[in-house]
Every structure is written in C-alpha cells, then in structure tokens.
Amino acid sequence: MKKTLLAAAACAALQAHAQTPATPPPAQQPERTLRPVVVTATPGVAQQAFDTAASIDVVDGATIRNSQLQVNISESLVRVPGVIALNRQNYAQDLQISVRGFGARSTFGVRGLRLYSDGIPATAPDGQGQVSHFDLSSADRIEVLRGPFSALYGNSSGGVISLFTADGAPGMQAEGGAVVGSDGIRRVNARFAGDNGTWNWNVGASHFETDGFRDHSAAKREGLNGKVRWKGSADTRVTLIANAVDMPDVQDPLGLTRAEFQRDPRQASPVALQFNTRKSVEQQQLGAIIEHQLNPANGLKLTTWRGQRSTEQFQAIPVGTQAPITHPGGVIDLDRDYMGVDGQWIYKSRLAGNPLTVTAGLYADQLREHRQGFLNFTSPTTLGVKGALRRDEDNRVRSFDQYAQANWESERFGLTAGLRHSTVRFRSEDHFIVGANGDDSGAAKYSATTPMAGLVYHVSDNLNVYGSVGRGFETPTFNEVSYRPNGQTGLNFGLRPAYSRHYELGVKAEPVRNWRVNAALFQASTRDEIVVLTNQGGRSTFQNASNTRRRGLETALAGTLSDAWSTYAAWTLLDASYRTAFQTCPGAPCPTAANPAVPVPAGNRIPGIPRASAFAELVYRHKPWGLEAGLEVRYIGRIAVDDRNTDFASSATLWNLRLALAQNIQRWTVREFVRVDNIADRGYIGSVIVNEGNSRFFEPAPGRSWLLGVSAVYAF
C-alpha cells in the first residue's frame, strides 16, 4: 500500500513539475524536499529516481539556467557524477562528453552515448550524436542515466542523456534575456509559452556569438526550438516538436603542442591559420509524439521524426601540389537526411497483488548521407579553399530494433528486466571511380541482443539498496569507417562492433530530513574496443585493438544546512584501462619502415578520462530580497593524451562564484546575475585531442572569465 501511494505521489509530482515556469526566480523556488521523478530509466513508467535500480540524476530547469550562459550542456553536466563534460572552447568540434569513460575517444560530435531531446533521438543509427540543437533556455530538466539500464537503448548506449522542454504554464508568458561576457560573448533569447484549454506551447529562439578565448576561434550560433501539445481528449494527446540550428563558418583553432601551450595558450595552431580551418553546420528537425490510452490497462505511444543536417568542414591536411587521385582531400562536404519511428505498447496490470508495467516496442531509423571530399587548395599559395573533387559517395545506415521491458513493484522489492535486439546495416555507393581510385562501394551488417536486469530492495522509506547487470554493444560510426589508414581508399568496413558487460551495486538514502546521498560501485568490461589508429589534421582512422575495463565509484550528496544555506557535492573515481596489449601508430603513414607501429602495453590508461573528478557548491539564499549567492569548486584529474600515455593534461582545481537577484513587480519577474569562473585565474588544459598524430593534443581553457546577464518574464 505504501509503495502504491508513493507511485501516485510520483505521478502527481511529475505533472506538477511539467507545469513549472521555465525561469522561476530564487524566491519562488520550493524547498528541495521532493524526490525527482524520471522516465528515462523505465520507459512508460513515471518513477521516483530514488526508487529505481539505476544510477540516474536530474538537473532541473532552474539549475540549468541559474547564472549560466545557457549555450553548452556541459554547464549543467559537470554536476552529475560519472559524467565528464569538457568545453573545448572550440565550437567547430562540439563538446567532449563521456559517461563512465564511454565516449571519451570521440574526435567529432558525441560518441558512445544515446542523446534525446523531448523523446526525439539526437543520436544517428550509427551512434554518432549532436547536442548543438539542445535548447537550455526553455528546458524543464535533463535526465542522465548511467550503467546497465542504458543497454535497453541499443547501439552505443554507454549512457543516456535526455533533455525535456518545459510545458507552458497556465495563461501566457513572454520572456526575453541577454548575456554578455569575456572574449566577446553575446547571447540573446526570446520565448513565448502558455497553456490555454486543450493547447500548450513553449517556443523559443536564441542568438549566440563569441570572439573566442583563442585566436581563430570565433563562432556564431542561431537556434530555434518549439514544442506544441494538443489534448484531443482525456485519452489522446499529440505533441509537435521543431528545432533548427545554424552555425556558419565557425573557426577551428585546432590543438596545440605542449611547447605551444606553454608559450601562448591563446594562439591557434599555425596550420589552422594557414588553411583557415573552419566548419559550417545547418540543421532542421521535426518530430511528433502521439499518445493514446485505449483503456485503463493499455496505452499506445508513437514517436516519429525527420530532419536534415549539412556540414562543410575545412581541415588542415597538407599535401603536395601533385596530390594523388586516391587522396580524399582536406574539405568535407556532407548532406544528411534522417528519419525514424518508435512505436510503444504500454500495459499496466497487477502481479501477486502489486503493480506491473510492461513496455514493448519497435524502433526503426535511417540516415542517408551524401559525402564529398575536395582538396583544400587550388595552388601552392591558395590554401583553405575548395579545390578539385577527390571523393563522392552515397552512404546509408539503417537500424531496426525490437525491445521489451517489465517493471514490478512490491512493498519491499522492485524488479526491472528488459531485452533489446538491434540490427544495424551500413551501405556505401562510390561515385568517384577515376584512374587508380577504384570502386570502393561496400556494405556491412551488425546485430546484437542486449539484456538488462535490476533489483532494488526498499530497506525503509528512506533507504534503498540495488544491483543491476546488462550487456551493451557499439558499432563503428560512419565517421569512424570513413577512412582507412595510409591513404587507402574506401570505407573501413573491417571494423567490428565492441561488446561490453556492465555491473552495478548502489545505495540511495535520506539519512535525515532534506539530506540525500547516492553511491554506486560499477564495472564495465569491453572486448574489441574501437580505438584511434591515426589522427592528424582533424582526420582519424580507427581499429579494433584491445579489451578494456572501466570500474569506479560515484557519490553524490545534497542537503540543506538551514533555511538559508544548502550544499551539493558529487565525486567520481574511475579506473579505465586497457587489459590487453595492442599496437598503434603515432603518425601517418603507418605502419611503414620509416614510421613503424608501436606497442601499447596492457595496463595503460584509456586516454581522455580522468581518474578523479568532483563538483561541489555552497549556496546562500535570502528570499525576502530574492538574493542567491553560490561558491562552486570543480576538480578534474590528470588526463592521458594518447594510448601510449606519453603525456598528460595536468589536474586542475577551479573556483567559481555566482550572484543573482530576482524581483517580482506585478506581472513582471526580473532576474539579474553576475558570474566569475576560475577566480584564481589558473592556466590549465580544458580538454585533449586523443591520439593526435602531430602531438597537438592540448586545447587550452580560459583563465578568469565573467558573465553578466538579465532576463524578464511577463505573465499575461
């Protein structure tokens, strides 16, 4: 009976949470006593995160926007244990996001993780993901799922990151905001939201630009995000989702060698200036979610989407004036069209007198890509321009998945079990067949079955102990099969998928009122890990090289010290290492007599992953004034730059300070903030380019920087 009441309270909390305004002032924030409700861990079931047999955290909308730039999802993910989110200060290369070490090798986009925005996948069927269209200004929450439960999401699900746009509050609201900051940062946003009868909507637009911390790192991004929901009846509702992003001619400063970093961390790589390295991205996407309750026991949910993404990237790939016909060029021109559908059946009943929910579904998506490559020069003195065609192909990747999950709750136990079967097909048709450049068409097929199970024991209302196991797999992406080593033509379909086994034991407790602590021990063992073979000038080749192991400890603590003071802390220890030896290439071409392959011994650390990371904050609120002040500290441990562990980015401890005020003036809510990051003005390396063949591993981070922002909401 007690768990039934808790489930009812969870559903009520989720409904109330969805109606929360997108930018409430601190003075209106409720006390942090309610347990977050999530849907990512158990699709079809709204469940308190406290009661799940999974590591899942929620960053609510107020925290996402609290004294933040609201441009990079890394601003919020630094709070989540087990997650490393590195802002590369390079908008041409996206963020580096890894979850328990999965995704750390990515040199382009987000890899090894499943990404969702309002239930629409932001991860392609090959496992390549993008977060540039995530709209933080209108977000209700971000859910981050880690560990064995991620296996239910299929290919490349080392973790799951889901962003949800807030529903419009009753009535209508109009919002405008602006932020300025160091290095020419400028952001403006506008939003119109509301709820009127059967209609609910939240539509926003934003413009961001920066001169960049480093030379040759200027960027501009314009975004649009909208969610409209129509409630046709008590049993039916339809949600339409649209978003778009435009990033023209974003400059790429590339990485620096250690000597270059020590001499001037603000400089761009000399070859970045020589070839004017840059990238342009344009994306539009539409989605629809139809939900219908057939009867009290049976419900249906259909999610469908379609989008288009264009990318043009100028790399620093130096070649002689007589480039061979087999050279793929230094300019990448991609046009991608993608679509998909996910149909779910949700069945609710009782088993042994306790609630049982079964979710089953079919999932299919497809990506069509037209890829061209051009030389990045037209003469020895005219560099960084589109030259002669060197590559022309049509690629397609499709996936088809079947899945089922059951969730059963009793007074003392909760049991979740699931199974997913995935099939991923790649096909390439080569249209550039000239001279020595033969027909490189080809195809590949991968499939896997990924089970998972979790058991939670409700020791008391304030203490849960759980364990879970699962199996995952990860196919290579089209970017990873796009090139063969040593300039060989065609796609690298010799790459095999990686398979992993995940284990987790955890505890979730509320030892005293308004205090919450989570802790989890985890391990993931992977065979046929896909690793970088060569990486030069922004182009990588990959190989299956080694068995790996990732194991560690995550902890998080949150609580209130008094009516005015509160604190939060998260800490992660992670040992990620190669368990078997293999060979790699420090440069290209390789392996050759002049540049032979070199061994990577067992026990070496997987690059791009710190062994320790932490975040903590101490917050003071004075509600009568609408005042909030926060002191933050973040720690990132040493990070290996390559498989051979030849160098490391040093550890760094950073202190940040924020101050915000809010005023309620009749129908207006006005909020101002100032933020100072890296108060001590410490010079440090913000991220690394894994296995960069020219030893340009290092991407410097800013010293002391500041933000100043204001927003105003008018309620009609």
C-alpha positions, 0 to 999 in steps of 0.5 A: 500500500505504501509503495502504491501511494508513493507511485501516485505521489510520483505521478502527481509530482511529475505533472506538477513539475511539467507545469513549472515556469521555465525561469522561476526566480530564487524566491519562488523556488520550493524547498528541495524536499521532493524526490525527482521523478524520471522516465528515462530509466523505465520507459512508460513508467513515471518513477521516483529516481530514488526508487529505481535500480539505476544510477540516474540524476536530474538537473532541473530547469532552474539549475540549468539556467541559474547564472549560466550562459545557457549555450553548452550542456556541459554547464549543467553536466559537470554536476552529475557524477560519472559524467565528464563534460569538457568545453573545448572552447572550440565550437567547430568540434562540439563538446567532449562528453563521456559517461563512465569513460564511454565516449571519451575517444570521440574526435567529432560530435558525441560518441558512445552515448544515446542523446534525446531531446523531448523523446526525439533521438539526437543520436544517428543509427550509427551512434554518432550524436549532436547536442548543438540543437539542445535548447537550455533556455526553455528546458524543464530538466535533463535526465542522465542515466548511467550503467546497465539500464542504458543497454535497453537503448541499443547501439552505443548506449554507454549512457543516456542523456535526455533533455525535456522542454518545459510545458507552458504554464497556465495563461501566457508568458513572454520572456526575453534575456541577454548575456554578455561576457569575456572574449566577446560573448553575446547571447540573446533569447526570446520565448513565448509559452502558455497553456490555454484549454486543450493547447500548450506551447513553449517556443523559443529562439536564441542568438549566440556569438563569441570572439573566442578565448583563442585566436581563430576561434570565433563562432556564431550560433542561431537556434530555434526550438518549439514544442506544441501539445494538443489534448484531443481528449482525456485519452489522446494527446499529440505533441509537435516538436521543431528545432533548427540550428545554424552555425556558419563558418565557425573557426577551428583553432585546432590543438596545440603542442605542449611547447605551444601551450606553454608559450601562448595558450591563446594562439591557434595552431599555425596550420589552422591559420594557414588553411583557415580551418573552419566548419559550417553546420545547418540543421532542421528537425521535426518530430511528433509524439502521439499518445493514446490510452485505449483503456485503463490497462493499455496505452499506445505511444508513437514517436516519429521524426525527420530532419536534415543536417549539412556540414562543410568542414575545412581541415588542415591536411597538407599535401603536395601540389601533385596530390594523388587521385586516391587522396580524399582531400582536406574539405568535407562536404556532407548532406544528411537526411534522417528519419525514424519511428518508435512505436510503444505498447504500454500495459499496466496490470497487477502481479501477486497483488502489486503493480506491473508495467510492461513496455514493448516496442519497435524502433526503426531509423535511417540516415542517408548521407551524401559525402564529398571530399575536395582538396583544400587548395587550388595552388601552392599559395591558395590554401583553405579553399575548395579545390578539385573533387577527390571523393563522392559517395552515397552512404546509408545506415539503417537500424531496426530494433525490437525491445521489451521491458517489465517493471514490478513493484512490491512493498519491499522489492522492485524488479526491472528486466528488459531485452533489446535486439538491434540490427544495424546495416551500413551501405556505401555507393562510390561515385568517384571511380577515376584512374587508380581510385577504384570502386570502393562501394561496400556494405556491412551488417551488425546485430546484437541482443542486449539484456538488462536486469535490476533489483532494488530492495526498499530497506525503509522509506528512506533507504534503498539498496540495488544491483543491476547487470546488462550487456551493451554493444557499439558499432563503428560510426560512419565517421569512424569507417570513413577512412582507412589508414595510409591513404587507402581508399574506401570505407573501413568496413573491417571494423567490428562492433565492441561488446561490453558487460556492465555491473552495478551495486548502489545505495540511495538514502535520506539519512535525515530530513532534506539530506540525500546521498547516492553511491554506486560501485560499477564495472564495465568490461569491453572486448574489441574496443574501437580505438584511434589508429591515426589522427592528424589534421582533424582526420582519424582512422580507427581499429579494433585493438584491445579489451578494456575495463572501466570500474569506479565509484560515484557519490553524490550528496545534497542537503540543506544546512538551514533555511538559508544555506544548502550544499551539493557535492558529487565525486567520481573515481574511475579506473579505465584501462586497457587489459590487453596489449595492442599496437598503434601508430603515432603518425601517418603513414603507418605502419611503414619502415620509416614510421613503424607501429608501436606497442601499447602495453596492457595496463595503460590508461584509456586516454581522455578520462580522468581518474578523479573528478568532483563538483561541489557548491555552497549556496546562500539564499535570502528570499525576502530580497530574492538574493542567491549567492553560490561558491562552486569548486570543480576538480578534474584529474590528470588526463592521458593524451594518447594510448601510449600515455606519453603525456598528460593534461595536468589536474586542475582545481577551479573556483567559481562564484555566482550572484543573482537577484530576482524581483517580482513587480506585478506581472513582471519577474526580473532576474539579474546575475553576475558570474566569475569562473576560475577566480584564481585565474589558473592556466590549465588544459580544458580538454585533449585531442586523443591520439593526435598524430602531430602531438597537438593534443592540448586545447587550452581553457580560459583563465578568469572569465565573467558573465553578466546577464538579465532576463524578464518574464511577463505573465499575461 
